[in-house]
């Protein structure tokens, strides 16, 4: 066992003494040591109940003959960090989580690992860290919160996005503050990751597609007792992987990444998944590019349309069978790599055990998709030579191609002030730049400006492009991850107020309608801005991070 490094032989007597100070017995010294990495805290609603998940995981480890040790790591709630200086730290936290996992697991020579994330950057952070240590690993999330309800219980369900849109409606005079207060008190009714196919739930679903989590990881509600049973089984499963010697990279490899990309396109996850899966693929030694994402989009049908792309809450997918149903439909089309290994077993075995037919409504059948192409779309052009991304499934059909005058802002705050001040008009193209991985730094999410545009009724007449990124809750013609970013001298830095910009989502193009001669003159005159942060973790991150099209990867 790997843990023999800290418990075998005369030279390890001091180590055993310290372990016995933890209450470890001689009998337990003979068993595998399992790290239970928990991101529980009191501030993130998706994490407040993770102590119960950890207790269940540890019970499962003990039932299967292992010795669990709980370890903590940090987390940042994107919703709470949104639209202020705190959002600079969200994507940065992905790397801190990865580093903390590596330090704790390597420092104590664990035999296996169970990761308990739930929200936003914590999930990919744990995946990146787990790939570095590469021991038998299982993921089990805390699960999604239940959706809220409209007054009287009728109408579409509500979620966090209802509040962001509501704030824009209040500013536009379309909603009063009393109505907003109702949603404030009801839209997030339980613990769990925000209801909807936002970033956290997208990544937790993709952990199933990657094969590193048991079926139900992404969809079983946080408050259901089924979630605790799932956690116990995760604890038992990691012991099985330890016994068989199945390491994380035996599961998470090129085949797994391919299958996750297919699922992502089919269920219309957050655009952040492109960032995170690209980084995960690089860490796993099977790098992917924006061209690979575009190829996945072209061949994969869109089968599931959940909030914010459609009216249904995430719990609807749970009720019809969850991620395995989507994978089953994709397998029928021959789109999954059958050589993949999952923590359940080889993929064919997984499909036979876990999948049931699609219901045809929540998850469309392969012969009747919402769209023959995937929910996410890659754009290129003279604004984004290295690519950009948009959630095509959440765009009104009338905005699939739009040309308008650029309204240029060098920060999210500047853009929000203009939008909320009524300075943006139908037909405009809002450009928010210097918010990329280096320029932000930290590539802030832009849910506040996109929600303000939607709340003011402009989502079918105004497009937005940025070198920053979007929350999974974002909808409308919002194009993010523009690469290269402005701070690196990308063409988005050269756009001037009033320039004609064309966003062609169906055609996959993002075009500044200015001559190449004019762009060259602007490029020669451009000067890089001074760093926004010159100390602390943000300054270090800005020096080390790669571009968005490379997953904002820190090596």
N, C-alpha and C positions, 0 to 999 in steps of 0.2 A: 504494500500500500504506500501511496505517496506520503501519507502522514507518518510513516515509520521514521521519517527524517527528524521528527520531533518527539518520538516516544520509544525508540528501540535502542538498546545497548547501554552500557555503563556511562558513556559520555552524555547520554540524554537524561540522566538522573535529575539534573536541575530543571529541565523542561517538564519532566513528569511531575516534579514537585509543584511547579506553577500550575499545571493542569489539575492536580489534586486540590490546589487551593480554590479552583473553580467548582470542586465537588465531583470531579471525574474519578471513577473507581478503577481498580485494576482490570475488572471485567470489561469496562468500556474502552480501556486502552487497546483491547484486541479488535475493536470494531472500526469500520471506516468513519472518519471525521467529515462531516458535511457542513459547509458554510451555508447559512440562510441569510442572504443579503436583503435587508428590508429598508425601504425608503419611507417608513412611517414618520409622520410629523403631525403637528397640530394645526397647520395653516392651510394645507391643500386638502380640499374635501374628498378627493380620491384616495387620500392616504391616511385619514384619521382612523380608519378601522383596520389598517393593515396589521395591527398587533394580533387580531383574531386570525387573520390569514397565516401569519407566522406561527402562531400556536398550533394551527391545524397542520401546517407543513412539518413542523417539528414532531408532532404526533405521528404523522405518516413515516417520517424517517426512523423514529424509534420502533414503530411496528414492524418495519422491514429490517431491523437489526443495525441501524446506524446511530451515530451520536451527533445531534445537531448543535450548532453554535450560531446564535443570531448576531449579525453585524449590521450596523446602520450606515446609511449614506444620505446625501442631501437631496433636495428637490426644489424646483421653482414652479409655482403655479402660473401658467401663462395668462390665465384670465385675470388674476390679481396683478400681475406684472405689466399688463397691457397699457400702452399709451402713456408711459412715463419712463423715467430713467431705468427702472427695474427691468424693462424688457431687454436691455442690452445684455443682461446676465442669463437669459433663458437658454439660448443655444450654447453659450459658454459652459453652462452647467452640465451639458452632455459630456463634455470632456472631463469635468471634475468628477462626475459619477464614475466614468470609465477608469480614471486614475485611482480613485478610492477603492474600487473593487479590486483592481490589480494589486494594489499595495496590501490590502487585507488578506486576500486569498493566497498570494504568493508568500507573504510574510509568515503565514501559519501553516503552509503545506497541506491544505485540505485535499481530500480525496474526491469530493464532489461538491456541487453548487446548486442551490435553488435560488433563483432571483425573483423578488417580489416587488415589481414596479407597478405603476398604474398610469401616470399622467405624462404627457408631453415629451420632454427630452430625457426623462428618467428611463424609459423603455429602451430607446436606442443606445443611451449611455451604458446601460448594463450589458446590452448585447456586445458593444465594442469592447468593454472591459473583459467580458467572459471569453471573447475570442482570443484575447491576449494570453489568458491563463490556460485556456484550452483543456479543460477537464470535463468529465461528465456533468452535464448541466440541463436543468429543466426550468422553464419560466412559468410562473403563475401570477397573473395580475390580480388587482383588487376588484376589478369589474366595473361596469358602467352604472351610473345612477339611474333611477327611474325618471321618466319624463314628467314635466308638470302638465297641468290641465288648464283649460280656459275657464272663465267664470261660468258656473253651472255645469261644468264637466263636458260641454259640447264643443265641437270644432277641433282643429288640429292641436296636437300636443305642443308644449312649450319647452324651452331649454335656455341655456345661457345666451344663445344667440338672439333670443327674443328680447333680452335686455339691451344688447348692443344696437339692434335695429330700433328698439323702442326709444332709445335716447335720441336717435336721428329723427324719429317721428315727432317727438316732443319739440325738438328744435325747429321742425318744419310746421308745427301747429297741427299735426295730424293725430296726436295723442295727448291727453292731459296727464299731469303728474300723478293723479290718483290712480289712473289705470296702470301707469308705469310702476307705481308702488305695489299694486296687486301682483304683477309679474315678478317684481323683486322678491316678494315673499313666497312665491309658489313655483317659480320656474326651475329651481334647483332643490327638489324636495327631499333628497336623501344624500347620504355619502356616496362616493363613487366618482369615476371619471365622467365628464360632462356628457349627457345623453346626446347621441347623434354620431355620425361617422366623421368625427373630428380627429385631430392628430392622435390623441391618446388611444381612442378605440380603434382607429385605423392600424396603429402599430401593434396593439394587442391582438387584433385579428390576424395581422401579418405574421406574428409569432407562431400562430397555428399553421399558416401556409409555409413558413420556413421549416416546420417540423420540430420546433424547439419547445412547444407548449402543447398540452393536451386539448382535445376538442372541447369547446366551450370557453376557453380562456378569454376570448374577445367579446363574448356576448352574454354570458350568464350574469344577471344583475348582481351588483355588489351586496344587496340586502337579502339575497336568497340564500337559504341554507345549503343549496346546491353548490354555492361558491366555496363553502367550507369543506364539503366533501371533495370537491375538485382539488383543493389545496392539499388535503390529506393524500390523495392519489398522486399528486406531484411529488410529495415527499417519498412515497413508496417507489415511484417511477425512477427517481434519481438513484436509488439504491440498486435497482435493476440495471441501470446503465453503468454504474460503478462495477457491478459484478461482471458484466459483459465487456468492460473496457471500452465502451463507446464514448469517445470524446466529442466535444462540441463540433469541431470541424469535420468529423465523420458525418454529421447531419447537415450543418450549415456550410454548404459548398455551392458550386456553380449551379447545380440542379435545383437546390433549394431557393436560391436567389431568383432563378428563372420562374419558378412556380409562384413565388411571392409577387413578382411583377405582374404575372398573369392575373392573380387574384386581385391585386390592387386596381388594375384596369377594369376588372369585372364588377367590383363593388364600389368603385368611385370614392376611394379614400382621400384624405387630405393631400394637398400638393407637398406638404412637408415630408411625406413618405418618400418622394423622389430624392430629397436631400439625404434622408436617413438610410434608405436602402443602398444608395450609391456609396455612402461612407462604410456601411456594413460590408458590402461586397468587396471593397478595397481591403478592409481589415481581414476578410476571410481569404484573401488571395485570389479572388475571381472578379476583378474590376469590371464595371459596366460604364457605359457612356450615355449621353443624351440621345445618341443615335439608337442605342439599344432600347431606351424607353420609347422612342418614337416607333420603333418596329413592333414593340409589344402593344402599343396603342392601336396600330394599324391592323393587327391580326386578332385582337381580343374583343369579343362583344361585351357591351355594358349590360349586366344582368340585374343589378341591384341599385335602387335609387332611394337612398335614405336621406334624412335631414343632414346637411342643409340643401342637398341637391333636389330632394323631393319631400313630400309631406310626411313620410313614415318615420317614426322613431326607431332607434336601434333595436329596441326590445322586440319589434316585429320580426327581425331576422332571427333572433334567438328562438322565437316561438315556432318558426318553420324549420329549425334544424341548424342554424348558424353557418359558420364558415365551411364545414364539410359539404353542405348542400351546394355551395358555389363551386367548390373544388370538384364535386361530382359532375356538374354540368361541363366544366372546363375539360375534365378528363374525357368525357364523351366526344368532345371536339378534337381530341388529340393534342391539346395545348399544354398539358402538364408533362414534365420530364419524369417518366416512370422509374428512372434509376434512383430517384431521391430516397433517402432514408429519413424516417421521422422517429420521434421518441416512442411512438406507438409500434413502429416496425417499418418494413419496406412500404413505399407508397401504395403499391397495389393492395397490400394487406390492409393498410389504413383505409383506403377507399371502400374496400369490401366491408370492413367492420363499422365504419363511422358514417358513411354517407347514405342519405335517403333522397328520393326524387324531389326535384324542385316543385314548389307549390304552384308556380306559374304566375303569381302576382307579386309577392314580396321579392322572391327570386324568380325572374323570368326563366323560361326554358331556352335552351341554346338556339332553337329555331324561331324564337320570338323575342329577341332582345330589345331593350330600350333603344339601343343603337348598335350597328354592326362593328363600330369602333369603340375603343376604350374610353373611360370617363375622363382621363387626363390627356392633355395634348401638348406636345413640344412645338415651340415656335422658334424660327431662326430669322435672320435678316440683318440689315445693316445696323440695327439697334442692338441686336443680340447675336453676334457671330457664333458664340459658343452655346447659344440656346437660352430659352426661357420656358416657363411652364404655366399652364392655366388649367383649372378644373372645368373642362368643356361641358360636363354634365350639368353644371350649375349656372350656365349662361343662357339667357333668353335667346331664342332663335333669331330675333331681330338684330342681335348684337354680334352675330358670328363674323360679320365684317363691318368695320366701322372706321371712318376717316374723319378726323377733326383736328382742331388747333390744340397744340400742346400747352398745358398749364403747368409750369415747371416749378418744383419745390425741392429745396436741398435738405429737407428733413420732414419727418412725419408730423411734427408739431406745426410747421408752416402750412402743410397741406390741410390738416384738421381745422386750423383757424380759418382758412379760406372756405372750406366746405361748410363748416358750421356757420360762417358769416354770410352765406348766401352768394359767394363770389364765383361759384362754379355753375355753369349753365349747361343745358342739354346740348349734346354734340361735342363737348370738350373731351380731351384726353389728358387726364391727370398723370403727371410724371413725378414720382417721388424717388429721389436718388441720394447717393452717399449714405445708404442704409444697408449696404451689403455686409458680408462677413468681416472684411477689413474696415470698411468705411464707417459702419455703424458705431463702433464695432459690435458684432454679435448678431447682425442680420435680423433686426426686429420684425415681429409680426405686425401686420397692418389691418387688424380686424376693426379698429376704431374708424379709420377713414372709409373702408369699404362698407361697413354697417351704416355710417352716416350717409353715404351716397344712396344706399338702398332705402334707408328710413325716409329720405327726402324725395323718394320716388324717381331717382335718376338712374337706377340700375339698368334701365332699358334705353338709355340715351348717353351715358357717360362711361368711358373706359378708363382703366387705371393700369399703369405699368410701373414697376419698381425693381431695383436691384436688391430690395429686401425680400421678405417672404410673407406668407399669409397664414392666418389661423385656419385650421380645418373647418371652422365655421363660416369662412368667407364664401360668398356667392357673387355671381355677376361676372362681367368681363374684366376680371382682375388678373393681370399677368405678372408673375413674380420670378425671382431667381435670374433676372436679366444678367447675362454674363458675356464679356467681362464686366465687372461692376464699375461704377463711376470712380471710386477711389483708386482703382487700378488703371484709370485712363480709358475705360470702355466707352464705346460710342454714346451710351446714355448720358455721359457727362457733357456731350457736345450739343445736346438738344437745347434750343432757345425758345423762349416764350413766343407762342404764336406759330411755330413751325407746324407744318402739316404732318400728321402721323397716321399711319394705317395699321390697324390691328385686324389681321385676317386669320381667324381661328381655324376655319375649315381648310384654308390654304396653307396653314402652318407658317405664316409670315408676320414679321414685326418690322415695319419699314418707316424710316424717316425720309420723307419726300423732299430731300435736299440734294443738290448735286454733289458728286464726289469731290469736285474742286473746292466747293464751299466747306465741306467737311474737313478736307486737308488743311485749309486755312484755319479753321477753328481748332483743329488738333495741334497745330504748330503754336497756337497762342495759349493753349490750356496749361494751367499750372496745378500740380497736385495740392490738395488742401492740407492744412496742418492737421495732425492727428487730433481727434476729439478727446482722447484719453491718453495721458502720458505716464500713467503709473498704475500699479495693481494688476489684477487678473485680466482686465480688458486690454491693457497695453500689451501684455504678453501674448494674449490670444491674437490680436491684430497682426503681430509679427509672424505668427506661426501658421495661421489658418490658410487653407487653399480656397479656391473660388467655389461658387455655388454649384456649377456644373460638375465639380469633382466631389460634391457632397459636403463642402465646408469641412474637409477632413484635416485633422491636426495629427501630424506624424511625429 
